[in-house]
Amino acid sequence: PPPQAEPLPMVTLIAALSFPRDETDRDGFRALERALNDPATGRVIRAAEDVLTLLAQDGVYAEDLEMAEAPPDLWRRFALGERGGAIARLAGLDDIDLVERTAGRLRADAIFRDAGHHFLRQFDALLEEIAPRADDEVIRLMTDTRSARAFVLLAQASGSFGSVAR
């Protein structure tokens, strides 16, 4: 069997999930390139990029989303498959209008819906893999990335955290 690839360092993964800040962010571009070359992480990054691009078409930028921080143990429970009840606290966006508009776009726009659900599955798989072995600080940093903010918006809009936007 081929040798196992060394896992992507968490600092690189977190930088890639945040994407480069601007065209001068050399470290961000290096992290992104390295993450794209990792098969599993590359799938998540490409799916996030698609969703972030589609959201930007509506003037929604993940870095501008204000979210309530959820405790790392809640993210771990979500990663292990827990749903409903206390997990609903992961729905940290208070901008209900944005959540409802996003839910409407998920229902009405097949391309957005397919990209959104693909991204949700990919990010969920990444959480499932990483959360059990990550310390609290890594989870805090990871769930504050642009990709995680998009995940929260889409998960909240689709009802993945327990309540469906109407």
C-alpha positions in Angstrom: 0.0 0.0 0.0 1.1 3.6 -0.6 2.5 5.4 2.4 0.0 7.5 4.4 0.3 11.2 3.7 1.1 13.3 6.7 -2.0 15.1 8.0 -2.2 18.8 7.2 -1.1 20.8 10.2 -4.0 22.5 11.9 -2.5 26.0 11.5 -2.4 25.4 7.7 -5.9 24.0 7.7 -7.3 26.9 9.6 -5.5 29.4 7.3 -6.9 27.6 4.3 -10.4 27.6 5.6 -10.2 31.3 6.1 -8.8 31.8 2.6 -6.3 34.5 1.8 -7.3 37.9 3.2 -6.2 39.7 0.1 -3.8 39.4 -2.9 -0.8 40.2 -0.6 -1.5 37.4 1.9 1.3 35.1 0.9 0.9 32.8 3.9 -2.8 32.5 3.1 -2.0 31.5 -0.5 0.6 28.9 0.6 -1.9 27.4 3.1 -4.6 27.3 0.5 -2.3 25.6 -2.1 -1.1 23.1 0.4 -4.7 22.3 1.5 -5.9 22.0 -2.1 -3.2 19.4 -2.7 -4.6 17.3 0.2 -7.4 15.2 -1.3 -9.9 15.3 1.6 -9.1 18.9 2.6 -9.1 20.0 -1.1 -12.7 18.8 -1.4 -13.8 20.9 1.5 -11.9 24.0 0.3 -13.3 23.8 -3.2 -16.8 23.3 -1.9 -16.3 26.3 0.5 -15.0 28.4 -2.4 -18.0 27.6 -4.5 -20.4 28.6 -1.7 -18.5 31.7 -0.7 -18.6 32.8 -4.4 -22.3 32.2 -4.7 -23.0 34.1 -1.4 -20.8 37.0 -2.6 -23.2 37.3 -5.6 -25.8 38.3 -3.1 -23.5 40.7 -1.3 -23.0 38.3 1.6 -19.4 38.0 2.8 -18.6 35.4 5.5 -16.0 37.6 7.2 -18.8 40.2 7.8 -21.2 37.7 9.5 -21.5 38.2 13.2 -21.9 35.0 15.0 -22.2 34.1 18.7 -19.3 31.9 19.7 -20.4 28.3 20.5 -18.5 26.3 23.1 -16.0 23.8 21.6 -17.7 20.9 23.3 -20.9 21.7 21.5 -19.0 21.5 18.1 -17.6 18.2 19.2 -21.1 16.8 20.0 -22.3 18.0 16.6 -19.3 16.4 15.0 -20.2 13.1 16.7 -23.7 13.3 15.2 -25.8 14.8 18.0 -28.6 16.9 16.7 -31.5 18.9 18.1 -31.8 20.3 21.6 -28.6 22.0 22.8 -27.0 21.7 19.4 -29.5 24.4 18.2 -27.2 26.8 20.0 -24.7 26.4 17.1 -27.2 28.5 15.1 -25.2 31.6 16.1 -26.4 34.1 13.5 -28.9 36.6 14.8 -29.6 38.1 11.3 -32.8 36.2 10.8 -33.6 38.1 7.6 -30.3 36.8 6.1 -31.0 33.3 7.3 -34.5 33.4 5.7 -33.1 34.8 2.4 -30.5 32.1 2.3 -33.2 29.4 3.1 -35.2 30.9 0.2 -32.3 30.7 -2.1 -31.6 27.1 -1.1 -35.2 26.3 -2.0 -35.4 28.3 -5.2 -31.9 28.0 -6.8 -30.9 24.5 -7.8 -27.2 25.4 -8.3 -27.0 27.1 -4.9 -28.8 24.2 -3.2 -26.5 21.6 -4.8 -23.4 23.6 -3.9 -24.7 24.4 -0.4 -25.6 20.8 0.5 -22.3 19.5 -1.0 -20.4 22.0 1.1 -22.4 21.1 4.2 -21.6 17.4 3.8 -17.9 18.2 3.2 -17.5 20.5 6.1 -19.5 18.2 8.4 -17.1 15.3 7.4 -14.1 17.5 8.2 -15.6 18.4 11.6 -16.2 14.7 12.3 -12.6 13.9 11.5 -11.0 16.8 13.4 -13.1 17.7 16.4 -12.4 14.6 18.5 -8.6 15.2 18.4 -8.6 19.0 18.3 -8.1 21.0 21.5 -10.5 23.8 22.4 -8.4 26.6 20.9 -8.2 24.8 17.5 -11.9 24.3 17.4 -12.4 28.0 18.3 -10.1 29.1 15.5 -11.5 26.6 13.0 -15.1 27.6 13.7 -14.2 31.3 13.3 -13.0 30.8 9.7 -14.8 32.2 6.6 -15.7 28.6 5.7 -17.1 27.9 9.1 -19.2 31.1 9.1 -20.6 30.0 5.7 -21.3 26.6 7.2 -23.2 28.1 10.1 -25.3 30.3 7.7 -26.1 27.4 5.4 -26.7 24.9 8.3 -28.9 27.4 10.1 -30.8 28.2 6.8 -31.3 24.5 6.1 -32.3 23.5 9.6 -29.3 21.4 10.3 -29.0 22.8 13.8 -32.6 21.9 14.8 -34.8 24.6 13.5 -35.7 25.4 9.9 -35.8 29.0 8.7 -39.2 29.8 7.1 
